[in-house]
Amino acid sequence: MGSESDRAVMSKAEEVLKEAGAGYEIYVSSAHRDPDGTRVLVSGAAERGIKVIIAGAGMSAALPGFCASYTSLPVIGVPISSSSLAGIDALLSIAQMPPGVPVATVAVDGAQNAAHLALRILRLISE
């Protein structure tokens, strides 16, 4: 997640993953405040055994696209309603990625569905 304030929304994804018995890692890492640290975290994800990234962010919502630009892993973006635009700004930012930088996008504050989608992707790649 891009900010500690995103934790309340993103904890819904954690609940789904925990209930399913899936392994996961949780980080607060900002594409704006710590781009180098975020790049290192994302670019090393596959080596740590990560198969799917769920990235939650509000307002400009740069984190999901930033992640997708540094990995070939599937990235699921969760737009978070942290601004006066009720998350519509984040939704549009995540959904409008340029060609070659794919990010699956769920509903505003849709962390639960992001986790369900991640689990479906994991089932496909483990078959």
trRosetta pair geometry for C-beta under 8 A, 3 or more apart (Angstrom, degrees):
i j d omega theta_ij theta_ji phi_ij phi_ji
1 4 7.7 116 101 -88 122 21
1 6 3.9 -168 -176 89 128 131
1 7 6.4 -176 60 -72 165 55
1 10 4.7 -105 -69 -35 131 160
1 26 7.7 2 2 -167 99 86
1 27 7.5 -180 28 91 61 51
1 28 5.5 -28 73 -109 87 68
1 29 7.9 117 68 30 40 58
1 55 7.4 159 -91 -161 35 50
1 56 4.5 -17 -112 66 86 101
1 57 7.0 164 -160 -72 58 59
1 63 7.5 68 -165 127 27 174
1 80 8.0 58 -149 -43 105 150
2 6 6.0 89 48 -18 71 149
2 28 7.5 18 124 -160 11 69
2 29 7.3 -59 -117 82 40 43
2 30 5.1 73 -166 -109 75 70
2 31 6.7 -46 -120 8 108 84
2 32 7.8 49 -166 17 115 96
2 55 7.6 64 -45 178 87 89
2 56 6.9 -126 3 99 83 59
2 57 3.9 63 -13 -112 135 94
2 58 7.1 -143 59 24 128 65
2 61 7.7 -148 -18 -126 154 44
2 62 7.5 108 -111 56 141 75
2 63 4.3 -138 -72 -40 106 140
3 6 5.1 111 64 -10 74 99
3 28 6.6 29 -163 -159 11 109
3 30 6.6 47 -69 -83 69 109
3 57 7.7 97 3 -130 88 68
3 58 7.3 -54 30 29 124 104
3 82 7.7 100 56 -136 137 170
4 7 5.8 -15 -174 -21 53 117
4 28 5.3 8 -71 -126 65 157
5 8 7.7 -29 176 9 49 100
5 58 7.8 -53 96 16 109 139
5 82 6.4 101 116 -128 122 132
6 9 5.7 -60 -172 46 65 107
6 10 5.3 50 138 -16 91 117
6 28 7.7 155 49 -119 106 94
6 56 5.0 160 173 114 133 116
6 57 6.8 -47 -94 -101 153 34
6 58 6.5 -166 -89 -15 103 102
6 80 5.2 -91 -125 -87 97 170
6 82 7.1 -62 -84 -56 78 139
7 10 5.7 -66 -132 49 31 103
7 11 5.8 46 165 -40 69 100
7 28 7.6 -41 -65 -80 100 116
8 11 6.1 -43 -149 15 22 115
9 12 6.4 -48 179 11 43 112
9 56 6.1 176 98 -170 115 149
9 78 6.9 170 135 144 120 131
9 80 5.2 177 43 -123 163 105
9 81 7.8 146 -82 28 144 78
9 109 5.0 -113 -135 -137 121 78
9 111 5.2 145 153 -23 77 131
10 13 5.5 -40 -168 26 59 113
10 14 6.8 63 138 -19 72 99
10 26 7.6 133 134 -140 126 110
10 54 7.7 147 -144 122 99 115
10 56 4.6 -146 -81 21 109 155
10 78 6.8 144 -95 77 81 154
10 80 7.9 -41 -45 -86 88 128
10 111 5.2 -177 -116 -119 37 148
11 14 5.1 -48 -153 35 47 119
11 15 6.5 55 148 -26 70 96
11 111 7.5 76 50 112 33 158
12 15 5.7 -44 -152 27 34 115
12 16 6.9 33 151 -15 62 102
12 111 4.1 120 69 82 103 115
12 112 4.6 -67 150 -55 113 82
12 115 7.5 -149 121 -2 70 131
13 16 5.9 -56 -154 36 36 110
13 17 6.3 29 153 -14 69 109
13 54 5.5 -176 -169 130 158 161
13 56 7.6 -160 -4 -43 141 128
13 78 7.2 -110 -48 -57 135 156
13 111 3.9 -98 -37 170 95 98
13 112 6.5 -146 -79 -81 53 30
13 114 5.4 -34 -102 78 123 106
13 115 4.0 162 -149 -52 72 113
13 118 7.8 62 -162 14 111 138
14 17 5.8 -59 -144 42 31 108
14 18 5.9 31 158 -21 67 110
14 24 6.8 -159 -120 89 70 150
14 26 6.6 0 -90 -77 122 132
14 115 7.7 -131 -26 -89 18 143
15 18 5.9 -56 -144 38 26 111
15 19 6.2 26 158 -18 63 109
15 112 7.6 -29 67 -104 106 89
15 115 7.8 -179 65 31 61 173
16 19 5.9 -57 -148 37 27 111
16 20 6.4 19 156 -12 63 111
16 112 5.5 130 -45 -145 135 68
16 115 3.6 130 77 107 132 144
16 116 6.1 -83 -177 -54 149 70
16 119 7.3 -114 145 -27 108 131
17 20 5.8 -62 -147 42 30 107
17 22 4.5 -85 -162 66 82 111
17 24 4.7 38 146 -30 154 143
17 115 5.1 -116 -45 -151 85 121
17 118 7.3 -17 -88 85 107 132
17 119 7.3 -169 -104 -64 67 104
18 21 7.7 38 178 -71 31 27
18 22 7.7 -83 -62 49 20 72
18 24 7.8 -82 -60 25 66 125
20 115 7.8 176 5 158 134 108
20 119 5.5 -92 -162 -111 171 138
22 118 7.7 134 150 117 167 110
22 119 6.2 -126 -50 -100 149 91
22 122 6.7 129 -125 47 128 174
23 49 7.8 -5 99 117 142 122
25 48 7.4 2 -25 131 154 141
25 50 6.9 -69 22 -87 120 114
27 41 6.1 -174 137 -165 172 148
29 34 6.0 -93 -160 77 74 121
29 37 6.1 -138 -145 113 110 101
29 38 4.4 147 151 -98 114 86
29 41 5.5 -95 -111 33 174 162
29 63 7.6 125 91 -131 76 119
30 33 3.8 41 81 35 141 96
30 34 5.3 97 58 26 82 82
30 35 7.9 -57 109 -59 68 52
30 38 6.5 -114 78 -56 28 134
30 63 7.1 -86 -138 -81 41 109
31 35 5.8 41 -171 -102 49 78
31 38 5.4 -120 -90 97 52 169
31 57 7.7 -9 10 -107 115 154
31 62 4.2 -131 80 108 143 110
31 63 4.8 -166 -19 -89 116 57
31 66 3.8 -174 -116 -29 134 167
31 67 8.0 -101 -76 -35 118 69
32 35 7.1 17 -110 -56 9 92
32 60 7.8 86 -55 65 133 133
32 62 6.3 106 -47 47 91 142
34 37 4.0 -24 160 41 116 117
34 38 5.6 125 101 -25 83 91
35 38 5.7 -59 -141 41 29 111
35 39 6.1 35 158 -24 66 106
35 66 7.4 -120 -132 -154 86 137
36 39 5.7 -52 -147 34 29 113
36 40 6.5 28 155 -16 63 105
37 40 5.8 -54 -149 36 32 110
37 41 6.3 35 152 -21 65 108
38 41 5.5 -54 -147 36 32 115
38 42 6.2 22 159 -12 67 109
38 63 7.4 -115 -157 -129 144 85
38 66 6.4 15 131 135 135 134
38 67 7.8 -92 167 -78 104 74
39 42 6.1 -61 -143 42 26 103
39 43 5.8 16 165 -12 66 115
39 66 7.8 -94 -78 168 72 102
39 70 5.5 -165 -142 -110 71 157
40 43 6.2 -57 -131 43 23 103
40 44 6.1 8 168 -5 60 118
41 44 6.6 -80 -155 44 17 100
41 45 7.0 43 149 -59 58 90
42 45 5.6 -24 -157 -21 37 118
42 53 7.0 27 -132 -109 92 159
42 66 7.4 180 -19 125 165 83
42 67 4.8 -157 -125 -133 140 72
42 70 4.5 87 104 88 123 126
42 71 5.3 -120 162 -29 93 118
43 70 4.7 -82 -68 167 86 110
43 71 6.3 -160 -102 -71 42 84
44 47 5.2 -57 -166 43 68 115
44 48 6.1 65 138 -22 85 104
45 48 5.8 -66 -154 39 33 107
45 50 3.9 -54 173 52 93 140
45 53 6.3 -12 -171 -73 169 114
45 71 5.9 -8 43 -108 121 150
45 73 6.0 -74 97 0 128 154
46 49 7.8 79 -179 -49 32 10
46 50 6.2 -84 -79 62 32 82
46 71 6.6 162 -30 -149 105 109
46 72 7.6 17 -60 52 144 84
46 73 5.9 -168 -71 -54 95 115
50 53 6.6 46 158 -71 131 79
50 73 6.4 1 115 -122 98 165
51 73 6.6 170 173 -143 26 113
51 74 7.8 10 144 34 66 98
51 121 7.3 175 131 119 106 105
51 122 5.8 102 94 -105 142 85
51 125 6.2 -176 -170 75 131 151
52 73 6.3 -176 -106 169 28 107
52 74 4.9 -22 -123 72 84 102
52 75 7.8 166 -169 -88 64 28
52 76 6.7 23 172 -5 108 108
52 118 4.4 169 108 -142 148 93
52 121 5.2 110 -82 86 140 138
52 122 6.3 -95 -6 -57 128 88
53 67 5.3 -148 123 166 152 142
53 71 6.8 98 -12 69 141 151
53 73 5.5 95 -10 106 100 125
53 74 7.1 -178 30 94 70 52
53 75 4.7 -17 72 -111 106 73
53 76 7.1 -179 93 26 53 68
54 75 7.9 155 -91 -162 23 55
54 76 4.8 -22 -110 69 69 105
54 78 6.4 35 177 -20 93 114
54 111 7.3 89 166 -146 134 78
54 114 4.7 107 -139 150 120 123
54 115 6.7 -11 -79 -75 162 61
54 118 5.8 -63 -55 -57 112 140
55 63 4.7 -158 172 127 119 103
55 64 4.1 167 82 -88 123 67
55 66 8.0 -168 -174 57 160 86
55 67 4.9 -168 -56 0 152 149
55 75 6.0 -6 6 -168 117 103
55 76 7.2 157 23 78 67 50
55 77 5.6 -27 72 -107 91 62
55 78 7.0 -173 91 21 39 80
55 103 7.9 -65 50 -144 119 121
56 63 7.4 4 77 79 27 141
56 77 7.6 132 -95 -168 36 51
56 78 3.8 -26 -102 70 84 115
56 79 7.9 -142 -149 -45 67 6
56 80 5.4 72 174 -47 98 117
56 111 6.2 -10 -84 -92 136 106
56 114 7.6 -152 -70 19 95 172
57 60 7.7 -47 145 81 121 58
57 61 4.2 137 99 -133 107 60
57 62 6.6 -110 153 43 163 46
57 63 3.9 157 -53 25 139 115
57 64 6.3 -139 19 -16 118 85
57 77 7.3 -48 30 -157 95 94
57 78 7.5 124 15 74 51 68
57 79 7.3 -36 74 -119 61 44
57 80 6.2 -145 113 15 15 109
57 90 6.3 -173 103 -144 70 117
57 94 7.5 151 59 -71 101 114
58 61 6.3 -76 166 -72 5 83
58 79 7.1 89 -108 -175 50 59
58 80 3.8 -73 -67 80 90 99
58 81 6.8 -59 -121 52 114 7
58 82 3.0 28 -177 29 169 119
58 83 6.1 162 164 -22 108 89
58 87 6.7 -77 -131 -107 87 75
58 90 5.0 -74 -143 -72 40 143
59 82 6.0 -64 -32 81 84 104
59 83 4.8 111 -91 -53 78 129
59 89 6.0 -10 -153 101 37 129
59 90 6.1 35 22 -69 15 95
60 89 7.2 -45 -82 146 34 112
60 90 7.5 30 67 -98 10 67
60 93 5.7 143 179 -117 43 161
61 64 6.5 -6 165 17 93 104
61 65 7.8 87 125 2 79 101
61 77 6.9 78 173 -174 119 124
61 79 5.7 -30 -102 -116 151 79
61 80 7.6 160 -96 27 102 78
61 89 7.3 165 -4 120 110 75
61 90 3.8 118 -51 -145 131 76
61 91 7.8 128 -15 -25 167 20
61 93 4.0 143 60 84 109 130
61 94 5.0 -71 142 -48 138 91
62 65 6.1 -76 -164 53 50 103
62 66 5.3 54 147 -32 85 115
62 93 7.1 -68 -66 164 47 132
63 66 5.4 -59 -139 38 28 116
63 67 6.2 31 162 -22 66 104
63 77 7.8 148 87 -126 81 94
64 67 5.8 -54 -151 33 30 111
64 68 6.4 26 154 -16 64 107
64 75 5.6 143 -165 151 80 120
64 76 7.6 -84 -133 111 120 23
64 77 3.2 7 -108 -98 167 107
64 78 7.7 157 -67 21 127 48
64 94 5.0 42 52 -130 145 102
64 97 7.9 -98 113 -71 101 125
64 103 4.7 91 148 -150 114 144
64 105 7.7 100 140 -94 167 82
65 68 5.5 -53 -144 38 35 111
65 69 6.3 36 156 -24 65 105
65 77 7.5 16 -37 -83 64 140
65 93 7.5 -106 -12 154 129 84
65 94 7.0 -157 -36 -125 93 53
65 97 5.2 179 -109 -110 106 104
65 101 5.7 47 -154 151 84 130
65 103 5.8 -82 -80 -33 61 145
66 69 5.9 -58 -153 31 28 111
66 70 7.0 4 156 -2 61 111
67 70 6.3 -80 -157 45 31 97
67 71 6.3 -26 169 25 71 114
67 75 4.9 149 102 -122 115 139
67 103 7.9 99 67 -105 97 113
68 71 6.9 -83 -130 56 26 79
68 75 4.3 -116 -74 27 89 150
68 97 6.6 -4 74 -143 155 152
68 101 4.8 108 113 -173 119 77
68 102 6.2 -155 -159 69 138 42
68 103 5.0 -108 -43 -69 149 92
69 101 5.4 -10 -76 -122 79 118
71 75 7.1 121 71 -55 111 111
74 104 6.8 14 -179 -2 102 119
74 118 7.9 172 98 -116 121 70
74 121 5.5 -116 57 -157 160 158
75 102 7.4 151 46 103 94 66
75 103 5.0 -47 96 -119 108 78
75 104 7.0 172 93 25 51 76
76 103 7.3 134 -121 -174 17 72
76 104 4.6 -30 -110 74 71 106
76 105 7.6 164 -164 -84 60 23
76 106 6.5 33 177 -18 104 106
76 114 4.6 150 132 -151 131 93
76 117 5.6 144 -112 89 148 128
76 118 6.0 -110 6 -63 147 92
77 94 3.7 -177 131 -159 151 131
77 95 7.9 -145 75 -56 137 50
77 103 4.6 39 -21 163 119 122
77 104 6.8 174 18 82 74 48
77 105 4.9 -21 66 -104 105 73
77 106 7.3 -172 85 19 55 72
77 114 7.9 -129 82 -113 18 127
78 94 7.9 -175 45 -106 12 170
78 106 5.8 -12 -104 54 68 109
78 109 7.4 50 176 -126 101 15
78 110 6.0 -151 -135 66 88 68
78 111 5.0 36 -136 -84 154 69
78 114 4.9 -61 -70 -45 108 152
79 87 5.0 117 137 -178 104 98
79 90 3.5 146 -154 115 94 104
79 91 4.1 -103 8 -70 175 58
79 93 7.4 134 -109 51 110 90
79 94 5.3 -138 -65 10 96 135
79 105 7.0 30 -22 -162 103 104
79 106 7.8 -159 17 75 78 63
79 107 7.7 -96 50 146 100 28
79 108 4.9 -54 93 -106 105 65
79 109 7.6 -53 92 -26 65 44
79 110 7.8 36 45 22 74 94
80 87 6.0 -130 119 -113 20 108
80 90 5.8 -89 42 156 51 176
80 108 7.3 125 -117 -163 12 73
80 109 6.2 80 -128 -82 54 65
81 86 5.0 -13 -145 -172 110 50
81 87 3.3 -62 -87 -39 68 115
81 90 7.4 -130 -77 29 36 133
81 108 5.2 68 -56 171 98 118
81 109 5.5 -32 -1 -44 105 110
82 87 7.1 81 8 -82 53 78
82 90 7.4 74 30 -42 88 141
83 86 7.4 -85 77 -16 67 21
83 87 7.1 149 38 -61 84 37
83 89 5.8 -21 60 37 147 132
83 90 7.3 153 13 -29 116 100
85 88 4.8 -102 153 48 102 94
85 89 4.4 86 75 -20 148 103
86 108 7.0 44 142 174 76 163
87 90 5.0 -52 -157 41 62 114
87 91 5.9 70 143 -28 81 99
87 108 3.6 109 120 -145 143 126
87 109 6.5 -88 -91 -27 166 85
88 91 5.4 -49 -145 35 35 117
88 92 6.4 31 157 -15 66 104
88 108 7.2 -42 -66 -72 46 140
89 92 6.1 -58 -149 39 27 106
89 93 6.3 28 153 -20 63 110
90 93 5.6 -56 -145 37 31 113
90 94 6.3 23 160 -14 66 108
90 108 7.0 110 73 -118 111 90
91 94 6.2 -64 -149 39 25 103
91 95 6.0 13 161 -12 65 116
91 105 6.9 106 -154 174 66 131
91 107 7.8 -16 -110 -158 121 37
91 108 5.5 -60 -61 -68 117 92
92 95 5.9 -60 -134 43 28 105
92 96 5.8 11 171 -9 66 120
93 96 6.6 -69 -138 42 18 100
94 97 7.3 -15 178 -44 38 97
94 103 5.8 -111 -176 115 80 138
94 105 4.7 137 120 -111 111 118
95 103 7.8 -125 -97 85 26 103
95 105 4.6 -78 -83 15 76 170
97 101 4.5 -130 174 98 116 96
97 102 6.4 151 89 -115 144 21
97 103 4.9 126 -35 16 148 103
98 101 5.4 51 61 29 74 115
104 117 6.4 -158 129 152 148 151
106 110 3.6 -136 135 97 112 131
106 111 7.6 154 83 -70 144 21
106 113 4.5 163 -149 91 137 114
106 114 4.8 -122 2 -64 149 81
106 117 6.8 -155 -71 -4 119 141
107 110 3.6 110 58 -52 77 133
107 113 6.5 70 22 34 95 146
110 113 4.4 -28 171 38 106 115
110 114 6.1 120 115 -28 81 89
111 114 5.2 -50 -147 32 38 118
111 115 6.5 38 155 -18 67 100
112 115 5.9 -57 -157 35 32 109
112 116 6.5 30 149 -16 66 106
113 116 5.3 -50 -143 38 39 113
113 117 6.1 41 155 -20 68 103
114 117 5.8 -54 -149 37 29 111
114 118 6.4 33 150 -21 63 106
115 118 5.5 -50 -146 35 33 115
115 119 6.5 36 153 -20 64 102
116 119 5.7 -52 -150 34 32 113
116 120 6.6 34 151 -18 63 103
117 120 5.6 -53 -151 35 35 112
117 121 6.5 36 151 -18 66 103
118 121 5.6 -53 -149 36 33 112
118 122 6.3 35 152 -20 65 105
119 122 5.5 -52 -146 36 33 114
119 123 6.5 38 153 -22 64 101
120 123 5.7 -48 -149 31 33 113
120 124 6.6 35 152 -19 63 103
121 124 5.7 -55 -154 34 34 113
121 125 6.4 17 157 -8 68 108
122 125 6.2 -62 -143 43 30 100
122 126 6.0 21 161 -15 67 115
123 126 6.0 -66 -142 41 26 104
123 127 6.7 38 157 -39 63 101
124 127 6.2 -50 -157 11 29 113
